[in-house]
């Protein structure tokens, strides 16, 4: 048999997404194209487990090998320009809040009903199509279903991407990738403008408002993550089987971030005057665009970590790492992200 001559130019891959109406079922052709700049593609493959070596044998035998479809989680990442659509996709996928003011409550409880196989009760899962990522001459596209957001990162840096917000979302699914011949058509293409660090409003970008630390931000990052595990499997049919009963969230959210700021009087006040670098008390962190509806990141309570000074540039800067925490009685928001 001669070598196949088909191939897939990487720049020709188009990624589209839409929230599912039934957990584990692809919507079809009308998915929404994203402003995506980087991604990873999962393959239809699973790990191999080998049973114990047989006594008297000095080689591994064929019947010891078992492909573990029953425990497999396919993972992939998407990196997008930081438009409102990208931000709401991240918050909607990771903490089920895709409104213009997306909030993660300190009292959050994982909505199990929306993550059960075939459930139509407010599904929290998404389906994807990687157009032109297939490797068959006819089945040109790769489809993923039952995708759960396990984390996202928002990043703005005055020295990177022209200052544009970058949104990276981490995904996982227990449903095997499927090859398909249907092109993505219809849907709503994201044509929004990315948010930019140069749009931050100096009077409304601060740590600890009461002490007037209106920090001069050079870059910032917020990362939200959670652990998702699949629940067992339903059938044992190769490729189309071993589907999960659903998903469960294990442990709590981990919300961390950092601010790189110019080292100035406000940083001194934060560290020395109010002693927030060492007194175990919380601060509030607030980032707002000059047009407030475009972007607000509101963190009511965070604990500052070990700060470091960087003298590698024209001026001294200071890194302020932080961990987002909830209030003790869990009555407030852990964080909120507003965009429009």
C-alpha positions as a LaTeX table, in Angstrom:
\begin{tabular}{lrrr}
\hline
Residue & $x$ (\AA) & $y$ (\AA) & $z$ (\AA) \\
\hline
Unk1 & 0.00 & 0.00 & 0.00 \\
Unk2 & 1.36 & 3.43 & $-0.97$ \\
Unk3 & 1.84 & 6.24 & 1.52 \\
Unk4 & $-1.13$ & 8.53 & 2.06 \\
Unk5 & $-0.54$ & 12.00 & 0.64 \\
Unk6 & $-3.10$ & 13.97 & 2.67 \\
Unk7 & $-1.98$ & 16.34 & 5.43 \\
Unk8 & $-3.36$ & 19.17 & 7.56 \\
Unk9 & $-1.79$ & 22.65 & 7.60 \\
Unk10 & $-1.81$ & 23.72 & 11.26 \\
Unk11 & $-2.85$ & 27.29 & 10.47 \\
Unk12 & $-5.98$ & 25.94 & 8.76 \\
Unk13 & $-7.46$ & 24.49 & 11.96 \\
Unk14 & $-10.53$ & 26.41 & 13.14 \\
Unk15 & $-11.90$ & 25.88 & 16.64 \\
Unk16 & $-15.56$ & 26.45 & 17.53 \\
Unk17 & $-17.51$ & 25.88 & 20.73 \\
Unk18 & $-21.03$ & 25.87 & 22.13 \\
Unk19 & $-22.63$ & 24.91 & 25.41 \\
Unk20 & $-24.40$ & 21.56 & 25.26 \\
Unk21 & $-28.14$ & 21.12 & 25.74 \\
Unk22 & $-27.62$ & 17.45 & 26.63 \\
Unk23 & $-24.50$ & 16.39 & 28.49 \\
Unk24 & $-22.29$ & 14.34 & 26.17 \\
Unk25 & $-24.14$ & 15.21 & 22.93 \\
Unk26 & $-22.66$ & 17.39 & 20.20 \\
Unk27 & $-24.82$ & 20.33 & 19.09 \\
Unk28 & $-24.01$ & 19.86 & 15.40 \\
Unk29 & $-22.76$ & 22.33 & 12.80 \\
Unk30 & $-23.82$ & 25.67 & 14.33 \\
Unk31 & $-20.98$ & 26.25 & 16.78 \\
Unk32 & $-19.41$ & 29.60 & 17.62 \\
Unk33 & $-15.93$ & 30.38 & 16.20 \\
Unk34 & $-13.50$ & 31.83 & 18.74 \\
Unk35 & $-10.72$ & 34.44 & 18.59 \\
Unk36 & $-8.22$ & 31.76 & 19.41 \\
Unk37 & $-4.45$ & 32.15 & 19.21 \\
Unk38 & $-3.25$ & 28.74 & 20.48 \\
Unk39 & $-4.69$ & 25.36 & 21.37 \\
Unk40 & $-3.85$ & 21.74 & 21.96 \\
Unk41 & $-5.64$ & 18.84 & 20.25 \\
Unk42 & $-6.45$ & 15.59 & 22.08 \\
Unk43 & $-6.16$ & 12.30 & 20.20 \\
Unk44 & $-8.35$ & 9.20 & 20.38 \\
Unk45 & $-5.90$ & 7.22 & 22.49 \\
Unk46 & $-5.69$ & 5.98 & 26.07 \\
Unk47 & $-2.97$ & 4.77 & 28.46 \\
Unk48 & $-1.97$ & 1.12 & 28.61 \\
Unk49 & $-1.79$ & $-0.80$ & 31.88 \\
Unk50 & 0.11 & $-4.09$ & 32.19 \\
Unk51 & $-0.78$ & $-6.82$ & 34.61 \\
Unk52 & 1.78 & $-8.59$ & 36.81 \\
Unk53 & 4.62 & $-10.50$ & 35.23 \\
Unk54 & 3.95 & $-14.24$ & 34.91 \\
Unk55 & 6.26 & $-16.45$ & 36.94 \\
Unk56 & 8.75 & $-18.28$ & 34.75 \\
Unk57 & 8.46 & $-15.73$ & 31.91 \\
Unk58 & 11.15 & $-13.18$ & 31.20 \\
Unk59 & 9.18 & $-11.07$ & 28.69 \\
Unk60 & 5.91 & $-9.14$ & 28.72 \\
Unk61 & 3.17 & $-11.13$ & 26.99 \\
Unk62 & 0.40 & $-9.78$ & 24.80 \\
Unk63 & $-2.46$ & $-10.72$ & 27.13 \\
Unk64 & $-1.00$ & $-8.57$ & 29.91 \\
Unk65 & $-1.80$ & $-5.31$ & 28.10 \\
Unk66 & $-5.05$ & $-3.46$ & 28.81 \\
Unk67 & $-6.01$ & $-0.09$ & 27.35 \\
Unk68 & $-7.64$ & 1.89 & 30.18 \\
Unk69 & $-10.62$ & 3.56 & 28.54 \\
Unk70 & $-12.54$ & 3.42 & 31.82 \\
Unk71 & $-10.35$ & 5.97 & 33.61 \\
Unk72 & $-9.31$ & 8.22 & 30.73 \\
Unk73 & $-9.79$ & 11.99 & 30.81 \\
Unk74 & $-8.81$ & 13.83 & 27.62 \\
Unk75 & $-7.41$ & 17.28 & 28.39 \\
Unk76 & $-6.67$ & 20.27 & 26.18 \\
Unk77 & $-6.16$ & 24.04 & 26.45 \\
Unk78 & $-7.41$ & 27.03 & 24.50 \\
Unk79 & $-5.75$ & 30.46 & 24.48 \\
Unk80 & $-7.93$ & 33.33 & 23.31 \\
Unk81 & $-7.78$ & 37.07 & 22.87 \\
Unk82 & $-9.44$ & 38.64 & 25.88 \\
Unk83 & $-12.78$ & 39.69 & 24.42 \\
Unk84 & $-16.00$ & 39.73 & 26.48 \\
Unk85 & $-17.01$ & 36.47 & 24.79 \\
Unk86 & $-13.73$ & 34.83 & 25.81 \\
Unk87 & $-14.05$ & 36.04 & 29.41 \\
Unk88 & $-17.63$ & 34.80 & 29.72 \\
Unk89 & $-16.69$ & 31.46 & 28.17 \\
Unk90 & $-14.03$ & 31.06 & 30.87 \\
Unk91 & $-16.27$ & 31.96 & 33.79 \\
Unk92 & $-19.22$ & 30.01 & 32.41 \\
Unk93 & $-17.15$ & 26.88 & 31.94 \\
Unk94 & $-15.29$ & 26.97 & 35.26 \\
Unk95 & $-17.79$ & 28.32 & 37.77 \\
Unk96 & $-21.06$ & 28.25 & 35.81 \\
Unk97 & $-21.50$ & 32.02 & 35.68 \\
Unk98 & $-21.61$ & 33.58 & 32.23 \\
Unk99 & $-23.55$ & 36.78 & 32.93 \\
Unk100 & $-22.00$ & 40.21 & 32.39 \\
Unk101 & $-21.15$ & 40.25 & 36.11 \\
Unk102 & $-19.88$ & 36.71 & 36.62 \\
Unk103 & $-19.47$ & 35.78 & 40.27 \\
Unk104 & $-17.94$ & 32.90 & 42.18 \\
Unk105 & $-19.65$ & 32.77 & 45.56 \\
Unk106 & $-17.80$ & 31.75 & 48.70 \\
Unk107 & $-20.75$ & 29.40 & 49.27 \\
Unk108 & $-20.34$ & 27.71 & 45.85 \\
Unk109 & $-21.67$ & 24.15 & 45.59 \\
Unk110 & $-20.93$ & 21.93 & 42.58 \\
Unk111 & $-24.18$ & 21.50 & 40.56 \\
Unk112 & $-24.00$ & 17.72 & 40.07 \\
Unk113 & $-27.26$ & 17.51 & 38.09 \\
Unk114 & $-25.74$ & 19.54 & 35.27 \\
Unk115 & $-22.79$ & 17.17 & 34.90 \\
Unk116 & $-24.51$ & 13.78 & 34.59 \\
Unk117 & $-24.39$ & 11.86 & 31.30 \\
Unk118 & $-27.39$ & 12.68 & 29.04 \\
Unk119 & $-28.72$ & 15.23 & 31.54 \\
Unk120 & $-30.72$ & 18.11 & 30.12 \\
Unk121 & $-30.93$ & 19.88 & 33.48 \\
Unk122 & $-28.86$ & 23.05 & 33.00 \\
Unk123 & $-25.82$ & 21.26 & 31.51 \\
Unk124 & $-22.44$ & 22.68 & 32.51 \\
Unk125 & $-20.64$ & 20.95 & 29.64 \\
Unk126 & $-19.49$ & 22.22 & 26.23 \\
Unk127 & $-18.87$ & 20.67 & 22.83 \\
Unk128 & $-16.09$ & 21.59 & 20.40 \\
Unk129 & $-15.23$ & 21.07 & 16.76 \\
Unk130 & $-11.66$ & 21.27 & 15.52 \\
Unk131 & $-12.32$ & 21.86 & 11.82 \\
Unk132 & $-9.55$ & 20.48 & 9.59 \\
Unk133 & $-7.84$ & 18.67 & 12.46 \\
Unk134 & $-8.84$ & 15.18 & 11.33 \\
Unk135 & $-6.49$ & 12.76 & 9.62 \\
Unk136 & $-8.92$ & 10.94 & 7.33 \\
Unk137 & $-9.51$ & 12.06 & 3.77 \\
Unk138 & $-13.25$ & 12.34 & 4.38 \\
Unk139 & $-13.59$ & 12.71 & 8.14 \\
Unk140 & $-11.72$ & 16.01 & 8.20 \\
Unk141 & $-12.87$ & 17.31 & 11.56 \\
Unk142 & $-12.49$ & 16.34 & 15.21 \\
Unk143 & $-15.42$ & 16.66 & 17.60 \\
Unk144 & $-15.36$ & 16.69 & 21.40 \\
Unk145 & $-18.33$ & 16.46 & 23.73 \\
Unk146 & $-18.90$ & 16.62 & 27.48 \\
Unk147 & $-16.08$ & 19.12 & 27.95 \\
Unk148 & $-15.73$ & 20.62 & 31.44 \\
Unk149 & $-13.77$ & 23.74 & 32.31 \\
Unk150 & $-11.18$ & 22.85 & 34.94 \\
Unk151 & $-9.49$ & 26.23 & 35.12 \\
Unk152 & $-8.72$ & 29.52 & 33.45 \\
Unk153 & $-6.10$ & 32.26 & 33.59 \\
Unk154 & $-6.58$ & 35.94 & 32.80 \\
Unk155 & $-3.38$ & 37.86 & 32.04 \\
Unk156 & $-2.54$ & 41.42 & 31.02 \\
Unk157 & 1.01 & 42.67 & 30.56 \\
Unk158 & 2.06 & 46.10 & 29.31 \\
Unk159 & 5.02 & 44.48 & 27.51 \\
Unk160 & 3.21 & 41.56 & 25.86 \\
Unk161 & 0.54 & 41.17 & 23.16 \\
Unk162 & 0.26 & 44.95 & 22.87 \\
Unk163 & $-1.19$ & 44.99 & 26.38 \\
Unk164 & $-4.19$ & 42.88 & 25.38 \\
Unk165 & $-5.91$ & 40.60 & 27.85 \\
Unk166 & $-5.14$ & 36.92 & 27.23 \\
Unk167 & $-7.58$ & 34.23 & 28.35 \\
Unk168 & $-6.37$ & 30.64 & 28.69 \\
Unk169 & $-8.96$ & 27.96 & 29.50 \\
Unk170 & $-8.19$ & 24.39 & 30.58 \\
Unk171 & $-10.65$ & 21.67 & 29.54 \\
Unk172 & $-11.23$ & 17.98 & 30.26 \\
Unk173 & $-13.64$ & 15.39 & 28.96 \\
Unk174 & $-14.30$ & 11.71 & 29.67 \\
Unk175 & $-15.92$ & 11.24 & 26.23 \\
Unk176 & $-13.63$ & 10.00 & 23.44 \\
Unk177 & $-12.88$ & 12.35 & 20.50 \\
Unk178 & $-14.84$ & 11.53 & 17.34 \\
Unk179 & $-13.98$ & 12.16 & 13.71 \\
Unk180 & $-16.66$ & 13.79 & 11.57 \\
Unk181 & $-17.20$ & 15.00 & 8.00 \\
Unk182 & $-19.57$ & 17.91 & 8.70 \\
Unk183 & $-18.21$ & 21.45 & 8.37 \\
Unk184 & $-18.98$ & 24.02 & 11.05 \\
Unk185 & $-21.51$ & 26.51 & 9.70 \\
Unk186 & $-23.72$ & 29.14 & 11.29 \\
Unk187 & $-23.12$ & 30.02 & 14.89 \\
Unk188 & $-21.99$ & 33.42 & 16.14 \\
Unk189 & $-18.44$ & 34.52 & 15.39 \\
Unk190 & $-16.73$ & 36.45 & 18.17 \\
Unk191 & $-15.95$ & 39.92 & 16.78 \\
Unk192 & $-15.42$ & 41.67 & 20.14 \\
Unk193 & $-12.43$ & 43.82 & 21.04 \\
Unk194 & $-9.92$ & 42.49 & 23.59 \\
Unk195 & $-9.56$ & 44.40 & 26.84 \\
Unk196 & $-6.22$ & 46.14 & 27.34 \\
Unk197 & $-4.06$ & 46.94 & 30.36 \\
Unk198 & $-3.69$ & 50.51 & 29.10 \\
Unk199 & $-7.42$ & 50.96 & 29.67 \\
Unk200 & $-7.08$ & 50.50 & 33.44 \\
Unk201 & $-8.40$ & 53.46 & 35.41 \\
Unk202 & $-5.72$ & 54.65 & 37.84 \\
Unk203 & $-8.21$ & 55.86 & 40.47 \\
Unk204 & $-10.03$ & 52.54 & 40.46 \\
Unk205 & $-7.12$ & 50.13 & 40.33 \\
Unk206 & $-6.01$ & 49.56 & 43.87 \\
Unk207 & $-5.22$ & 47.32 & 46.80 \\
Unk208 & $-6.88$ & 48.17 & 50.12 \\
Unk209 & $-9.03$ & 51.11 & 49.05 \\
Unk210 & $-9.19$ & 52.61 & 52.55 \\
Unk211 & $-5.43$ & 53.18 & 52.54 \\
Unk212 & $-5.41$ & 54.65 & 49.01 \\
Unk213 & $-2.88$ & 52.25 & 47.50 \\
Unk214 & $-3.68$ & 53.11 & 43.88 \\
Unk215 & $-0.99$ & 50.85 & 42.47 \\
Unk216 & 0.73 & 51.38 & 39.11 \\
Unk217 & 0.23 & 48.02 & 37.42 \\
Unk218 & 2.71 & 46.71 & 34.85 \\
Unk219 & 1.09 & 43.27 & 34.62 \\
Unk220 & $-1.46$ & 41.16 & 36.44 \\
Unk221 & $-2.69$ & 37.58 & 36.44 \\
Unk222 & $-5.65$ & 35.75 & 37.95 \\
Unk223 & $-5.82$ & 31.93 & 37.87 \\
Unk224 & $-8.86$ & 29.89 & 38.91 \\
Unk225 & $-8.71$ & 26.09 & 38.96 \\
Unk226 & $-10.61$ & 23.07 & 40.26 \\
Unk227 & $-10.24$ & 19.28 & 40.14 \\
Unk228 & $-12.80$ & 17.33 & 38.10 \\
Unk229 & $-13.00$ & 13.55 & 38.05 \\
Unk230 & $-15.09$ & 11.17 & 35.94 \\
Unk231 & $-17.47$ & 8.74 & 37.60 \\
Unk232 & $-16.91$ & 5.09 & 36.51 \\
Unk233 & $-18.28$ & 3.96 & 33.11 \\
Unk234 & $-21.57$ & 2.75 & 31.63 \\
Unk235 & $-20.73$ & 0.32 & 28.81 \\
Unk236 & $-17.67$ & $-1.47$ & 27.46 \\
Unk237 & $-18.04$ & $-0.90$ & 23.71 \\
Unk238 & $-14.73$ & 0.09 & 22.11 \\
Unk239 & $-14.45$ & 3.80 & 21.19 \\
Unk240 & $-18.15$ & 4.62 & 21.68 \\
Unk241 & $-18.32$ & 2.98 & 25.09 \\
Unk242 & $-16.83$ & 3.47 & 28.52 \\
Unk243 & $-18.86$ & 6.66 & 28.82 \\
Unk244 & $-18.97$ & 8.12 & 32.33 \\
Unk245 & $-21.96$ & 8.36 & 34.63 \\
Unk246 & $-20.92$ & 11.98 & 34.93 \\
Unk247 & $-18.42$ & 14.19 & 36.70 \\
Unk248 & $-17.65$ & 15.18 & 40.28 \\
Unk249 & $-15.65$ & 18.09 & 41.62 \\
Unk250 & $-13.11$ & 17.07 & 44.25 \\
Unk251 & $-11.71$ & 19.57 & 46.72 \\
Unk252 & $-12.15$ & 23.31 & 46.53 \\
Unk253 & $-11.37$ & 26.05 & 44.06 \\
Unk254 & $-7.83$ & 27.37 & 44.00 \\
Unk255 & $-7.80$ & 31.05 & 43.11 \\
Unk256 & $-4.43$ & 32.74 & 42.97 \\
Unk257 & $-2.80$ & 35.60 & 41.14 \\
Unk258 & $-0.12$ & 38.22 & 41.08 \\
Unk259 & 0.39 & 41.90 & 40.40 \\
Unk260 & 3.61 & 43.42 & 39.12 \\
Unk261 & 3.64 & 47.08 & 40.14 \\
Unk262 & 6.06 & 50.01 & 40.23 \\
Unk263 & 7.76 & 50.13 & 43.62 \\
Unk264 & 6.57 & 53.43 & 45.11 \\
Unk265 & 5.05 & 55.07 & 48.18 \\
Unk266 & 1.81 & 53.10 & 47.88 \\
Unk267 & 3.71 & 49.82 & 47.98 \\
Unk268 & 5.61 & 51.07 & 51.04 \\
Unk269 & 2.32 & 51.96 & 52.75 \\
Unk270 & 0.90 & 48.57 & 51.93 \\
Unk271 & 3.88 & 46.69 & 53.31 \\
Unk272 & 5.20 & 48.87 & 56.13 \\
Unk273 & 2.37 & 51.18 & 57.20 \\
Unk274 & $-0.52$ & 48.70 & 57.12 \\
Unk275 & 1.76 & 45.63 & 57.38 \\
Unk276 & $-0.21$ & 43.59 & 54.86 \\
Unk277 & 2.93 & 41.66 & 53.87 \\
Unk278 & 3.14 & 40.03 & 57.29 \\
Unk279 & 0.06 & 40.47 & 59.51 \\
Unk280 & $-2.17$ & 37.67 & 58.10 \\
Unk281 & $-4.96$ & 40.15 & 57.37 \\
Unk282 & $-6.73$ & 40.32 & 54.02 \\
Unk283 & $-6.80$ & 43.04 & 51.39 \\
Unk284 & $-9.30$ & 43.81 & 48.69 \\
Unk285 & $-7.99$ & 43.94 & 45.12 \\
Unk286 & $-9.84$ & 45.95 & 42.50 \\
Unk287 & $-8.97$ & 46.39 & 38.82 \\
Unk288 & $-11.21$ & 48.52 & 36.62 \\
Unk289 & $-11.10$ & 49.83 & 33.08 \\
Unk290 & $-11.70$ & 53.52 & 32.52 \\
Unk291 & $-15.08$ & 52.47 & 31.14 \\
Unk292 & $-16.16$ & 50.35 & 34.09 \\
Unk293 & $-18.57$ & 48.12 & 32.16 \\
Unk294 & $-15.72$ & 46.90 & 29.93 \\
Unk295 & $-13.84$ & 45.10 & 32.69 \\
Unk296 & $-13.88$ & 44.96 & 36.47 \\
Unk297 & $-12.03$ & 42.34 & 38.51 \\
Unk298 & $-13.25$ & 42.59 & 42.09 \\
Unk299 & $-11.61$ & 40.43 & 44.77 \\
Unk300 & $-13.08$ & 41.33 & 48.18 \\
Unk301 & $-10.59$ & 39.31 & 50.22 \\
Unk302 & $-7.09$ & 38.15 & 49.36 \\
Unk303 & $-3.99$ & 37.35 & 51.35 \\
Unk304 & $-0.73$ & 38.75 & 50.00 \\
Unk305 & 2.10 & 36.25 & 49.65 \\
Unk306 & 5.84 & 36.76 & 49.79 \\
Unk307 & 6.70 & 39.85 & 47.77 \\
Unk308 & 9.85 & 40.20 & 45.66 \\
Unk309 & 11.65 & 43.17 & 44.07 \\
Unk310 & 12.88 & 43.20 & 40.46 \\
Unk311 & 15.71 & 45.56 & 39.52 \\
Unk312 & 16.12 & 44.33 & 35.94 \\
Unk313 & 14.34 & 47.21 & 34.22 \\
Unk314 & 14.43 & 50.99 & 34.09 \\
Unk315 & 12.67 & 51.26 & 37.47 \\
Unk316 & 12.26 & 48.96 & 40.43 \\
Unk317 & 9.13 & 46.85 & 40.29 \\
Unk318 & 7.55 & 44.61 & 42.87 \\
Unk319 & 5.71 & 41.32 & 42.48 \\
Unk320 & 2.71 & 40.95 & 44.76 \\
Unk321 & 1.43 & 37.35 & 44.72 \\
Unk322 & $-1.93$ & 36.71 & 46.34 \\
Unk323 & $-4.43$ & 33.99 & 47.19 \\
Unk324 & $-8.16$ & 34.71 & 46.99 \\
Unk325 & $-10.10$ & 33.68 & 50.11 \\
Unk326 & $-13.73$ & 33.79 & 51.21 \\
Unk327 & $-15.14$ & 35.39 & 54.31 \\
Unk328 & $-15.55$ & 33.07 & 57.27 \\
Unk329 & $-19.35$ & 32.82 & 57.15 \\
Unk330 & $-19.28$ & 32.31 & 53.32 \\
Unk331 & $-21.86$ & 35.02 & 52.66 \\
Unk332 & $-19.96$ & 37.06 & 50.07 \\
Unk333 & $-18.45$ & 36.55 & 46.64 \\
Unk334 & $-15.02$ & 35.00 & 46.35 \\
Unk335 & $-14.54$ & 37.11 & 43.24 \\
Unk336 & $-16.52$ & 38.78 & 40.47 \\
Unk337 & $-15.58$ & 39.63 & 36.88 \\
Unk338 & $-17.66$ & 42.21 & 35.03 \\
Unk339 & $-17.46$ & 42.67 & 31.27 \\
Unk340 & $-19.70$ & 43.92 & 28.51 \\
\hline
\end{tabular}
